[in-house]
Amino acid sequence: MAKEEAGNGFNIHPMDQFEIKSLFGDGPIHWYSFTNATLWMGLAILAVILLLVVGTRKRAIIPTRTQSIAEMAYGFVYKMIEDVAGKEGLKFFPYIFTLFIFVLVSNFLGLLPMSFTTTSHIAVTACLAMGVFLTVTIYGFYKNGMKFLGLFWVSSAPLALRPILAIIELISYFVRPVSHSIRLAGNVMAGHAVIKVFAGFAGALGIWAALPIISITAVYGLEVLVAGIQAYVFTILTCVYLNDALHPSH
Amino acid sequence: MADTTTGTASGAESAPGMPQLDFSTFPNQIFWLFVTLVVLYLILSRVALPRIATVLAERQGAIQRDLDKAEEMKRAAVNAENVYNQALAEARAHAGDIVNEAKSEIQKDLDKAIVKADSEIASKAAESEKAIGEIRNSAIKSIQEVANSTAADIVKAMMPGTSDAKTIKAAVAARMKG
């Protein structure tokens, strides 16, 4: 939220926007404190309600524009799960849709000036990714029993290579939640930081501020793209991991 | 964890570090994220997603219904055409029958009339023949009588006293036959 600084010189604090602040009172941040993160998560819920509940309240056969967007989001995620993880994956449709819509709406809300981007925080994305990781792992064992370990035993490779591959597969499996979460948080954070850096230049350059402002515009366009793409990537990776749990054999 | 200082919120001399790595804010974020996800999940799975699913299914149903209806109407149209063609063929056949019937009736009447006319003509011819025969007979009789009387007169004039009427009559009859 700290965009108020437009001081003299290169007084740039690109990371200030990611600070978590208590909105009521100055005290330490407890787990229950109402912070800017809380506010923007709440706004994300509100946006989702507006789009998916209020937007579809008429249940029109011929949809309004909002209802059309809601239906497109529904169809998009539904088809993605069906294509990547198969019909059995549709059990997880509400869960995956929740992740998708949360990441998407948070990313877009974060692009509003003066806003706070919840998905730029590794704590948030790591929790989302760990949730996926645990869901997939537990469900994989629940559904396939020990056969789930076949995921690490590449039966199409030569026998001598299999133990080595198993180790690599195992490592890559446990790296998944890390890459899953850092990819999202990193992309979002980097874009916002770049915009903030350019904004800092603009404050110091006087007439030449036009250059960074044009750059901001360009980067902002890119960020809109990234916001959508990262939500998509997060969701499709969830589907890919889910597919491993459903069909562990290589 | 909650006791640690807030993430150096105050302005200019803020630490260059990343607020993302300020672990003192993690419990707060994770707690509210959990709340958010649960609320979102409940809203989506209870209200939004079933509703959208219903709308999509209904739309699919409506489209299917309309297509079915169109198909049915098309079928009805084809049926109606068939019925019409059949009725037309029937009517044609019926008209042919009527024409044939009328023809045969006329033929029958005609035949009857011809037969009647034939018989009438025949009876009239017979009558005429009879009349002609009668006339002829009477003519022959008259001629015979005239011949008889003439012969008798001739015989009387040629050889008086030998007037035998019977002989003269037989002679005349023999002559007339010859």
Interface residues (C-beta under 8 A of the other chain):
Chain A: A2 E5 N11 H13 M15 D16 F18 E19 I20 K21 S22 D26 G27 P28 I29 H30 W31 Y32 S33 T35 A37 T38 M41 G42 A44 I45 V48 I49 L52 V53 T56 R59 A60 I61 P63 Q67 A70 E71 Y74 G75 F93 P94 Y95 F97 T98 I101 F102 T118 S120 H121 I122 A123 V124 C127 L128 G131 A185 M189
Chain B: M1 A2 D3 T4 T5 T6 G7 T8 A9 G11 A12 S14 P16 G17 M18 P19 Q20 L21 D22 S24 T25 F26 P27 N28 Q29 I30 F31 W32 L33 F34 V35 T36 L37 V39 L40 Y41 I43 L44 S45 V47 A48 L49 R51 I52 A53 T54 V55 L56 E58 R59 A62
